Structures are given as structure tokens and as C-alpha cells.
Amino acid sequence: MIMPRRILPALCLFLALSGGVRAQEEQIPDERLKQKITYSASAKPLQTVTEELTKQTGVLIRVGSSERDWKNKERRVHLHFRNLPLGVALQQTAKMLGYEFRRAGEEGKWSYRLYQSPRNRDYEAAMLNEQKTRKEQEIASLRETVLNDADEVLNMSPEEAAKLKDKDPWKSYLGGTKSGRAYAELLRGLPSEARELMLRGRRVSMNVSELTPSMRTAMQQMVDESFFKQMGPEAGPMRQAFDNASPERLTFMPLDQEMLMGPMSASAMGMAGVAMVMGDLRQPNPEMERVMDQMEGMGMGRGVPMAAMPLTGGNSVAGRMFAQMMNRLESGEKFQDIQQEMMQTMQNGGAIADDPSRKIEPTPTPTEPALLVEVEPLQLKMDLLGQTSQSAELVEQLGKKTNLSYAVEYHPDSAPLAMYLPRTKQPLYKLLDTLQSAGLLWEYDNGVVRIRPKDWAVLRSYDVPENMIDGYRKILAAKGWLDLDTLGSLSASLTDGQIQYRILKDPELGVLMMTLMPMGGNRDLFRFYGELTPAQKERLKSPQGLPFDQISESQWQRLTGWLEEATLGAEIRPGRISLALKEEEVRLPAPMREGSVPGGRETPSAEAKTGPAPQESPAASPSSTPAQPQPPRPPADPPSAAPKGAVSPETAPPQPGQPTAQPGQPSAPPMPSGAAYIQATLTDQMEADEPDAPVKLSKRINVPTAANIEMMKRGREQMRKQMEEMQKKPEAPKEVTPALKAPERSGAPPPSARPKPAGSAGTPPAKRPAPARKR
């Protein structure tokens, strides 16, 4: 639109006058902002912060651009203001978040607002792209380092590699030990296409028959020295499965920033993925088959885990810790003793404070006396479950030890800060510098230390409305579990980052960790189900199944990864997919029961109180599917019918392979467990003598029953109590953190090798009967 010339001068005059009035208003001081406040907030939403400050000061403070601006209203912060003018506190909070701080109204009755302007939002969008690109480059570089390290150490003799023990423990292990050198040989022998896929973060899986003889020999050497083999009888069915299995498949599972290991991010720990050797049973065994099914339900692929190696490199934290553990195993130490000591070291904090691989840009010595104050070591509680906020403890303790105020943008911790903080007294600015390696950056201005994550824009992209999270909490509290429809809707409506950082970091919803594991394609299958229409779900659950030609293109993309890998590259001809729910009972070992924790009191199990929990029928009504983005409402009454085939603890026969209760211990009741089996039936035209032969493929995804959830809660509570007990025990001072530096080899010979199972040393093992298909 072209504006008439006579209007332009008037418009310019209006803008000038309005701007002048605005500037004049800004110059009028508000004496109320000079009042000094003392205020603390731990992971509180800005909405709550402004309401509390309004009540405390009498100054009306709002947040967000509108009532529907949930992202700004629910932005969480840690604040510790000590005797600070209100105006300074509000300005510093806005500056820390990259927000605007504006006032409105009339003199003497000014109101104030913290909000994100369009310019702020555009900047956040630009930073999101930049930070994502940088994070992807960091992980890609780490994967390349994995392969380069393998090539480098194999050009050395084992003796030469062993000399790098102090300088580079990972390379020393990789080139100077039996299992490490076998792993390097395996990496160097990868076919070119497998190497390229691994470098690009794609999952790579190869059967034993695809490996060269030298690679099969190396894989068997890894299995012979694996920490899975070092586990004692207390490992239960997992250890028995190992003894009765032969290596079958080598799988490289990548990790990225949205696929985390508990609270430790991939880049912070230097971990780009895991190489797994999965085995198959030599002889059929129902109990062992159940273990294999459970591994598939967790996304690890069907089979028995026989060896696991990190995709790490250089002098990374993960590489140093793994090298230390494996060096000690090969020198004859017990796995349980090593594990206990490493956990103790991590619990006491400072485990990687002196890690030379950390890249820290030191701050020039400041002139502000407040930053030069010597600070005693902080004592943060370690929580490997990632359910508590160490950054909140950090702010609280720094506030007590210094005279400064702090403003921190809070996100669920991606790294346990206690591992990064030094255990020696030092100036405040140097202590704050150590936070860089944990992904936190700091600034100082006007008596306030501002701290925010280095990847703040990426972390903000993981935000989920609180009413959605609260809806899932209510369903879990009312029913005791989440059914397939709810899990499908949750997975389909949220990204990997939202699930990993917000759903699984929630103290109540964290029990879904084993169900919503990011590896193995489980989330894609949940998303496939969540994206189906009610009519498609009905056909999926029918005996005839859902034909491929009735699946949309976007839905089909959720299936292709699993189908292409399962068919070993065969052409996927027209077929159908169906769904079945299977119930089974798992007899838990007594130590997992409530009351078996040292110092705990024996209490009745959930089953003893209410009866075994049911497995809901998959043919739930379409109305149970939640409308996005809101979750479904919890039912008025939790289901109470017992599952079909339930066995009472008194009459249940002992299950083979499960530990029996010791004298004086209560027996463990059977726990019903549910799993959804997605089964595809298709035709395979790759066999010339058997055209259009039907092929059935099946994959399990876990749908936890109330009993499963109860088991997870008990296990997490037991781990939490164990960590608390470990933190109470004082640790003798050590010259070098044992979790980082491998000890001197004792010279003791490695444990005697067990007889190699059939199919080892280059001979492919016998496999389960499988549908005939040609690769």
C-alpha cells in the first residue's frame, strides 16, 4: 500500500512525539524499585517468581506477552538475591534470560513486565540452528576420532601402547590389552559402507556371517574379556544367559544429544555410542528366551548382551573411566569391587575435575574483589538418576559462601555438576570457570552472577507445557501405568528431546525410562501406533491386521527402519501388520523388593495390598487416545481386575533361573509384565524356488503394567538410598582420582578363559530357525 504524501509528515510527527513521551516516561524514576529485597527461588516458573515478588514488594510485576504465553510464564529459574534493589534484580533476571524489561501505567502506579520481544524470539531461533549444528559437529567429530584412534594404536605394539597409560588411558587400553586391541581390530575391519553409516550416526547391525574371519576372531576375544563375563551369580538370569549363548550379531548404536545416558550428555562425557555384541542361545530355554525378549523391549535388539564397548576416543571422560575399569578387570580384580569403588568416587564429587580433556577458556584475573574471594569446596549431592537439581544446590551453596546474588536459567541437569567441581579451595571466578566443561557459562555485573547453559536455545526447544506433563502424572497416579494408546499419543506428540529431557527427567514419570528408551526404534513404533486413526487401530488389532496399502506415507516411514533391517535387505512386498499384547510373569529377586534395602522396613507389596495389576486390552476405545497436545484424562476409578493367568505368591512355583529367597527373607512375588508385539506379514520374492513366500516378522515393545512401574519405583528408591549411604561414608584422600587414571598392572595373569562356545573363533554359530530369505 502506498501512503499519501500528506499523511507521512503527520505520522512522523506522531512517532516522534510518542517516542519522546516514552523516553520521558523512562526518565521518571520509580522510587519503589530502590527497595532492597532478599529472595530465593529454586527451579520456579517466572510466573510464580513475579507473583511472589509482587506480594513481597507491592509492585505489580507480570511475565509474558499474553495469558497464553506459557513458554515465558513457565520458564524456570534459580534466583538468590541478597539485599539487592528490586529494579536491579528484575533487570538482571531479564538480561540473563535475554528478555525485555518494560513498564507501563502512570507515575506512582507503574507496573512492570518481563517478556520476550519479536527480536528476542528471532535471536533465539537463530541460536537454535547454530547450537544444533555445533552439537552435531561435536558428536560427528567424536565418531571420527573413534576410528582414527583404532588405526593409530594398531600401528603400535602392545608394549608401546601400554606406555601411554598416564598420558592417554583410552589409547593405552585400546592398543595394550587383549579386549581393547580386539575392539580396535573390529573397528578397523568394518566395511566401508558400515564405517560411513557409523560416522553419520546411523545404527549399523551385522550378523556374524557377514564378518571376515579376522573380525569374528576379534569379536570372540572381546566376548572372552567382556565385563558381562565377569559378573557373578548375583546377576541372575543375565549371567546364565551369557553362559548359554554364542555371538550372533554386532551392532553399533549411536548416541546424540537427545539420546542420553541418565544425566550425562554425550558430548560432555565424550560418548558417541555403544558397540554391542548380541548372542543367541545354543539350546532353547524359556527363561533365557524371556531375557532376550526383555532386551528387545528395551531397544537393544533381540538377544543376549555378550560385550559392550563405548564409541569414545581421545582422552575423553568416558574413555578414561572405561579404560580404568577394563584394565583392572584384565588384571584379575572383581567386577563388583571395581564398580563399587567407581560409584564411590563419583558420589564424592570431583571425579572428572582434573580431566585434561576438558576445554576451558580461563577468565582473565578480574579486578572485582567479590570474584577473588576464596571459596571452600562445594558439597553437592550426587544423583545419577538425574531426578534432583544440582544446579539448585550450586546456587544455594554459592549464595551462602559469598556475598553476591545469582540468577540462573534452569533446565534439567544434563551433567552431574559434582563431578566437575574441584575439591580444593580456590577463587570464586576459577570455580565458576570449571562450570564450562559441564555446559554452563557465567557473567558478572552489578553484584549479580548470571549463569545459563551454553546450549540454552536447544534446551528451550525441549519445553513441554506443564499441564501436559501434569496430565500424564495424573494418569499414572490413578491407573498405576500408561496403556498403549497413551504411550503412542505421548510419543507421537513429542520430540526425542522433549521425551528425554522433560518426560523422563520428571521425578514421577522417570519410571518410564525402560519403556521409552531411544535406542532400537521403539519410539518410532510407539509413534506409528499413536499416529493411526481409530479405524486403522481397529484393523491393526483384528486377526486380519492392517494392510500396508492402508498406511499413509508418514506412518510408513515409522516402520521402514525396522522392516528393512529385519528383512536383511529383501524387497518388502505388499503385506499387513498386526498387533498383539502378551502377558507374562516375572519373579523378581528378593533384593528388589521394598524393605530389602539396608536400613529399610519391610512393607507389604503393592500386589499384597490391591492384587496384581491388570494388563489393559489393546482394543481400547478410540476415545482413550489423547487429543494433542493435551494428554487423556485419568479414569475415575483405576482398573481392578486381575490379569488372566495370574498366580498368587503363595501358590506360584519357583521359576527356573531366578534367585530364591534366602532364609529369613520374604519370597519375591511374581510380577505380571506386558509387551506389545508388532508383527508384519509380507511376501519375499527373493527366493527363486519359493516365490511369494510369506514371511512373518515380530518386534516387541514394552507396555509396562502397574507391577512393572512399581518395580521401577522400588529399584529407583533402592538406588537412591544406596547413593545416600555412599555419600555418608568419608573417602580417604587420594592423589589421583581412580575413576580417571588406570592403576599400575599388578602383573597377575588374567582370569583363565572359559572354553569357547560352539561357533566361536571364526565359525558362525547355530541360529534360531528363521524364515528363508536371501540377502
N, C-alpha and C positions, 0 to 999 in steps of 0.2 A: 504494500500500500504506500502511495506517495503522499506525504503530508503537505497540505497547503502552506505556502511560504509565510502567510500572515500568522500561522499558528506557531511556527518554530520559535520566534523570539519570546512569545508568551510562555512556551514550555520551558525554554532555557531559564527564563526568569524564575519560574516556579521551582525548578530543580535547584537553582542556586539558593533561593530563599529557604526552601525546605532543608537543604544541606546545611545552610548557615544556622537555621534553628536547631537542627540536630547537633551540630558541633557545639552550639552554645549550651544546649542541654547537657552534653557530656562534660562541659567545663564546670557545671554546677556541682560542687561536692555533696556527697551524701554522708553526713556525719555518722550515720548508723553503721557504715562499712568499716569504721575505725575501731569498733568494739572488738576486743580480743577474745578469741574462743579457744577452748581446749576440747577436741572432739576426735573420736576414733571410730573407724568403720572397717570391718573385716569382710571382704567379698560381698559388700552390699550393693544393690542396684542404685543407680543415681537417683531414681525416683524416691527411694527410701531416704537416701542421704539428704536430698533437698527438703523433704518433708520434716526430717529431724532438725535440720539447721533452721528452717523457718520457725519451728516451735521454740527452739532454743534462743533465737535472736530477735524474733518479731519482724524480721524482714521477709517478705514474700519472695520465695525462690522457686522457679519452675524448671523443668527439663523437657527437652524435645520440642519439635515444631508443631505437634498436634497430639491429641489423645491417642491416635493410632500409631504413633511413632515408638513402637515397642523396642526397637533396636537401641535407641538412645536412652529410653527410660529404664531398660533392663541392663544397660552397660554396667558391669560390676567393677568396683574399685576397692583398694585398700587405702585408707586415709589415716594419718596420725598427725594431727595439728596440735601443737603445744603453744599456748599463749600467742596465737597468730591473729593479726587483724582479719576480720571476716572478708573484706574485699580482696586481700592478698590470697586468702585460702581459695576463694572462688576463681580468681584469675589463674592461679597456679593449677587448679584442677582442670580448667578449660584448656590451658596450654599443654598440659600433659596428655590430654586426650585428642588434641587437635580440633577443639570445638571453639565456637564463638561465645562471648560473654556479653550480653546486652541488657540494657534496662529500658523500662517503659513506664508510662504513667505520668504523674505530676510531682512537682517538688514536695518533699516531705512525705510522699506516699509512693516512692519509686518501688517498682517490682523488678526482679532480675530473672534472666533465663539463660540456661546453658543449652546450646543446641548445635547441630551440625548443618552448616550452610551448604548450598549447592557447590560452592568452591571446595569446601572440605570434603564433600562426597566425591567430587571428581578426583581430588588428590588421592583419596583412599582407593578408588578404582584403579588409578594408575599405579599405585604402590602394590596393589594386589597382584597385578600382572608381573611387575618387576620381581616381587618376592617369590612368587611361584616359579618363575623362570630360574631364579638363583638357586632355589632349593632343589629343583630338578637337576640343575647342572652339578650341584654338590654330590648328589647321590650317583649320578652318571659317572662322575669322576672317580668316585669310590669304587664303583664296579670295575672300572678300567684298571684301577690300582690292584684289585684282587688278582687279575690275570697277569699283570706285569710283575707282581711280587712272586708269583709261581714260576714264571720264566726265569727271574733273576736268581732265586735260590737253587734251582736245578742246575745252574751253571757253576754252583759251588759244590764242594764236597761236604758231607755231613759235619765233618770236623770244623770246616771253615764257617759254616752256618751257625754252629753251636757257639762260636766265639762272639756272636752278635747278641748274646743273651742280655747284656746290660744296655747296649745301645738300641737294640730293636728286638724285644722279646718275641714279637709275632714272626718275624723272618727267621729268628733263631729256631722257633718251634717248627715252622713250615719246612725248613730245609735240614734241620738237625735231629729230627725224631722220626720214628717209623710211621706213625699215623700222619704226621704233618707232611712228610715227603710223599707219602702215598696220595694225600689230598692234592699236593702240587702236581703230581703226575696226572691225576684225574683231570685237573683244570687244563693242563697243557694239551691233553689228548682230546679235548672237546672238538667235535666237528665245527667247521667254520660257521655254519648257519646257527648252531646252538650257541656259539660264542656271541654272535651278533644279537641274537634274541636276548641273551642274558644281559648284555651291555645296555639294551634298550628297556630293561626292566620287565621283560615278559617271562612268564612261567615256562620252564623247559622241563620235560619229562621224557626219559629214555628207558626202555626195557634193557635188561642185561644182554639180550640177544643183539642189541644194536651197538654194544660196546666192543671195542677191539680187545684182543686177549690181554694186552698190557693194561688197559683200563679196568678190565674185570679183576685182574690181579691186584691192582691198586685199590679198587673198591673193597675187596675182601680184606686187605690189610687194614683199611680204615675200620671195618667192622670188628676185626680181631682186637683192635686197640681202643674201641669206642667206649665212652663213659657209660653207655647203656649196658655194656657187658660187665662194668664194674659195680653196677647196682647190686645190693644184697637181696636176700629173700624178702625183706620188708617191702620191696617194690611190688610184690604180689603178682597178679596176672601178667603185668607188663614184662616182668623178668622171665616168667615161664614162657611167654610168647616168644621172647628173644631166643631162648634156648631151643625152641622147636621150629625156627624159621630159617629160610635161606634167602639171601639177597635177590631181589627181583627187579627193582626199579630205582633209578637215580633221578631225583627231582631237584631243580633249582627254583626256590620260591623267593621272589623279590620282595623287598620292603620299600615303601616310600614314606613320606612324611605323614600320610594319613593311615598308615598301617604300622602301628606302634607296638613295642614290647612293654606292656604296662606303662609306667610313666616316663620311660626313657625313649626319646625320639631317635630316629635312625641316624640323622646327621650328627647329633650330639654324642652318640656312642660310637659312631663310625661303623655302623652295621647296615649293609645294603641288602641283606637277605640271608637265606639259610639253604645249605645243600643237604638234602636228606636222602639216606639210603633206606628204602622201604622193602620189607621182606614178605614172603609168603610162607604159609605153614607147610611143612613137609607131609604131615598127616592131618586129616580132618580132626578138628577138636571144637565142639560147640562153644566152650568157654573162650577159647582163643579167638574164634571167629567173632565173638561179641566184642572183644578188644579191637579187632580190626574194623568192625563196623563203627565203633566209637571214634576211632581215629579219622575215619572218613567223614563222620558227622562234624568233627572239629575242623574240617577243611584240609587235613594233612594228606588226603588220598587214602584209599583203602590199603591196609597192610600193617605190618609190624615195624615200628621205627627201630632201625638197627645201627644207624650212625647219623650224627648231625654235626655239620661244620659251618661256621659263620662265613658269610661273604663279607670279609673285612680286609683291611690292609694297612700297610704302613705302621705307624706307631699309635694306632687308634686305641681308645679306651677298651672297646670290645675285643680287639686283637690281643692287647696286653693281658686282660683278665682271662680270656680263653687259653692263651699260651701258658699262663701260670698254672691253670688247673690241669691241663693236659701233660705238662712237664712233670708235675707231681704225681699224676696217675701212672705215668710210664716209669717213674722211679719206685713204684710199689706202694704209695700211700693209698688209703681207703677213700673212696669217693665221698662217703658221708662225712668224714673228718674234714676233707677239703671244702666241701660245700658249707659246713657249719662255720668254718673259720672265715670264709669269704663273706658269708652273710653277716658275721660279727663285725668284720672290718667295714662293710658298707653301712651297718647300723650305727657305728660310732662316728660316721661322718668323715669328710675329708679324704674319701677313698681315691679320688682322682684329682685332688687339689694340686698335686705336683706333677701331673701328667705333662710331659714335654710336648705332646702333640697339640695341646690346646693353643689356639691362635688368639692372643690377647694383645690389643693395641693399648699400651700403657698411657695413662693420662699424665701429661707434664705436671710436675710438682705444683700444686695450686698455691695461691697466696692467701686464700681464706683460712684463718685459723681453725674454723669449725671442721674443715675437711682433713686437718692434720692431726686431729685428736687420735690417740692410740686406743684401739678397741680390742677388748678381750675376745677370744674365740667365741663364736655363737654356738649354741647347743640346740640345733634343730632336730626334731623327732623325725626319724626315717620311716617312710611309709611306701613300701614297694608296691602296694596295691594302688597307689595314686588316688586315694579317696579323701585325703586331707590336703590342705593347702600349706606348703612350706613357705610360700611367699608371704602368707599372712603372719606366720611366726617370725619371718625375717623382719618384717616391718615392725612388729611388736617389740622384738628384742633391740633392734636398732634405735627405736624411739626411746627405750629405757636407758640405753648406753650412751646416747648423745643428746644434745640439746636442740637438735634440728627437727623439722617437720618433714613428713614424707607423703607423697601422692603416687600411687601405683595403679596402673591399669591391670586388672586381674583377669587371667584366663586359667583354666585347669592346668596345673603344672605339667609340662612336657618333660621335665627332667628333675630328679630329686636334688634340690639345692644343697642339701647337707653333704653330698658327695663332692661338691665343687668348692666349698668354703674352706679356707685354710684353718689349720688347728694351732696357729701361733698368733700372738698379739701383733698388730700392725696398724698403720694409719687408716682412717676411715676410707679415704679415696682409693687406696690399694685394695681394700676389702671389696669395695664396690666394683672395682675393675675385674675381680675374679668372676663376677656375675656374667661377664660377656660370654664365657665359654658355655654357660647354661642358657644362653639366648636372651639375656636381659641387658638393656642399655640404660645408662643413667645420665642425668644432667643436674646441675645445681644452680639455683637462682633465688635471691631474695629470702634466704633462710629455709628454702624448701628443696629437698632432693626428689626429683621426678624420675620414676622408673617405669619403663614399658618394654614389652617383648620386642625383640628385633624384627620378628615376623608378625607384627600386630595386625596388619591388614589381612593376612591369611587366616589368622586365628579368629578374627571377627567374622570371616565368611563361614565359620562353623557354627555361629549362633543359631539357637533354636528357641522359638517362643516359649516362655516359661509355662504358659497354660497347656501347651502340648506335652511337655515333659511331665507336668503335674498330672495330666490325664493318664499317661502310661503308669505313673506311680499308683494312682487310684485303682486302676485295673489290676495291677499286681497285688495290691493290698487286699482287694475284695475277693479275687479268684485264687490268688496264690501262684498264678502262672499266666503266660500270654499264649493264646492259641495261634494257630497258623494264619488265620485271617489278620489278626493284629500284627503279628511279626511281618507278614507280607506287606501290609499297609505302611508300617514303620520303615521298612527297608526301601520301599518304592518312593516314599515321600522325602527321604533324607539322603544326603550325600555320604560318602565314606567318612569324610572329615567330621560331619555332624554326628554320625553314629559313634565314631571313635572318641571324639573329644567332649561331646556333650552327653550322649545317652550312656555310654559305658563308663564315663567318669563320674556319673551321678552315684552317690553312695547307695541308693536303693536299687537303681537299675543296673548297677555294675555286675549283678549276678547273671546277666545275660551274656557275659563275655564269651563263654564257650559256645554259645548258640550263634552269636553274630561275629564270629571270628572272620577276619577279612580274607584269609587265605583259602584257596581251593575252590573258589567260585560259589560258595554257599550264599553269599549276599545276592548274587545275580539270580539264583534260583528263588530266593525269597522275593526278590523284586519281580521276577517273572510272574509268580503267583499273585503278588499284590497288584499288578497291572492288568490282570484278567477281568473281564466283565463278569457279572453274576451268571450269565448264561454259559460263558466259557468255563467257569468253575464247576458248574453242574456237569458239563460234559467231561471235564477232566476227572471228576470223581466217579463217573459211570464206568461200568465194565468195558464199554467200547472205547473210552478215552476221548481225547481231543485231537482231531486230525491236524496235521501240520498245515494244511491249506486254510485252516480257520484261525491261524495265529497271525497277528499283524507283524509288520516288518520290525517295529521296535521291540515287540515281545520276542520275536525270533532271535534278535541279537543277544538276548539274555541267555539263550540256550546254546548258541553255536560253539562257544568255547568248550563247554563240557562235551557236546556231541562230537566235535571234531577230534578232541583228544581221546575220547572213549572208542571211537571207530578206527583209530590208528590211521587216519588219513583216507579211509574209504569214502566213496561218494555217498552222501546222505540222500537216499531216495525217499519218495513220499511215504509217510508213516503216521504214527499217532503217539501221543504222550498221555500218561495216566498218573494218578496219584493214589498212594495207599498209606495208611497210618498203621504202624506196627507197635504193639506194646510189649515190653519185656521187663523183667525184674532183675535188679542188680543188688546183690547183697554187699553192703558196704563194710569195709573193715571197721572194727570197733574204734580205732583212734579217731575216725572222722565223726563219731557221734558226739553230740553235745554232752558235756560233763566229763569227757575223757581228757580235756585239756588240763595240764598240770595246774592245780590250784582251783580248778573249776568244780562245780557241784553238779552231780548227776540229776538231770531233769527228764521228765517224760518226753519222748519224741513226739513230733507232730502227728505221726500216724497213730500213736497210742492215745492221743487226745481226740482226734477227729476222724480217724480212719484213713486208709490210703486215699490219696488224691486221684481224681479221675483223669483220664485222657479224653478230651472232648472229641466228638466225632468230626471228621473233616468236612462233613456235609452240613456245616453251619449255615444258617440262613444268610442271604446276601446282606441283610441289614447289619450283620456283625462287622462288616468291613468298614473301617472308619473313613469318614469324609476328610479329604485332605484340605488344609494341613492339620485339621483337628483330629485327635485320637477318638476312638469309640468311647462311649460312656460305660463305666463299670456296671455290671449287673447288680440288681437289687440284692440278690441272695447268691452267695458262692455255690457252685455245684457241690453236691454231697454224695452222689452215687459212687460206689467203689468200682474200680476198673474191672473189666471182665478177666477172670482168671487170677484175681488177687489171692495171695496166700498170707495167712497170718503169721507173725513172727514165731508163735508157739508151734505151729504145725509145719513150717517150711523146712524141707530137707536141706542139709548143707549143700552149697553149690561147689562144684569142683574148681579148684584153683583159687578159691577165696580164703583169706586167712580166717581161722576160727578164733573165737574169743578165748582169751587166757583165763585161768582160774581167777575168780574174783571180779572179772569184767563182765558187763552185760553183753549179751549177744547182739549183733547188729541186725536190724530188721531188713527185710527185702524192700527195695525202693523201686516202684514202678517207673519206667522210663519210656518216653515216646520218641518216635522218629518218623519223619515223612520220607517216603521213598518215591522219588520221581523216576518213573520208568518210561523209556522211549522204545517203541517197537517200530523198526524200519526195515527196509529191504536192502540187501547187499548184492550188487551185481558184479562184484569184483572176482567172484569165483566162477570160472567158465563152466565147470561141471555142475554147478548148483545155482543157476540164475534166480534172481529174486528171492533168495533165501531170507527168511525173516530173522532179524537179529534183535535181541532184547538187551537193553542197557538199563542199569539201575544205579541210582545215586541216592545216598542218604543225607538228609539234613535234619539236625536235631530240633525237635519241638519240645522244650522242657516242660515236664509236668510239675505240679506243686512239690512233689517229692524231690525232683531234681533241683528246684530252686532252694528248697530247704537244705539240701546237701551243700549247695554252693554257699549259702549263708553260713552254715556251720564251719565249712572249710575256711572261709574268709575270716570268720571270727577267731578260729584257732590260729591262723597265721598272724592275725593282729596281736593276739595275746603272746604268741611266741616272740614277735618282734619287740613288744614291750618288755618282756623278760630279758631279752638280749641287751636292750638299752640300759637296763638297770645294772648289768654286770660291768664293772670297770675293766678297761682293757689296759694291759701293760704297755708302756710307750715302746714304740718300735722305730728303728732307724729308717726303714723303708716300708711303705705300705705294702703288705703282702699281696693285695689284690692287683698290684701293678707290676711287681718285679718277681720274676721266677726265681726260686731258690736254687742254690747250687745242687747239681745232681749228686745224689748220695753214692752213686756207683753200684747201688743194688740192682741186680738184674730185674727186668720187667717180669710181671707175673707170667707163669707158664701158660702158653697158649693152649686153649682147648682144641680138641680135634676139629678140623674144619668140616663144616656140614657138607652134605652132598650138593654138588652143583657149584662148589667154590673153585678157586684157582683157575678161572677161565672157562669152566664148564657151566653152561646155563642150567639153572635149577629147574626141577619139575614145576609145572604151573597148574593152577586150577583149570578144569575144563572150561573152555571159552568158546563162544560162537566162532565158527570158521569164517575168517575174513582175511583177505590178502592185503598186505601193505603196499 
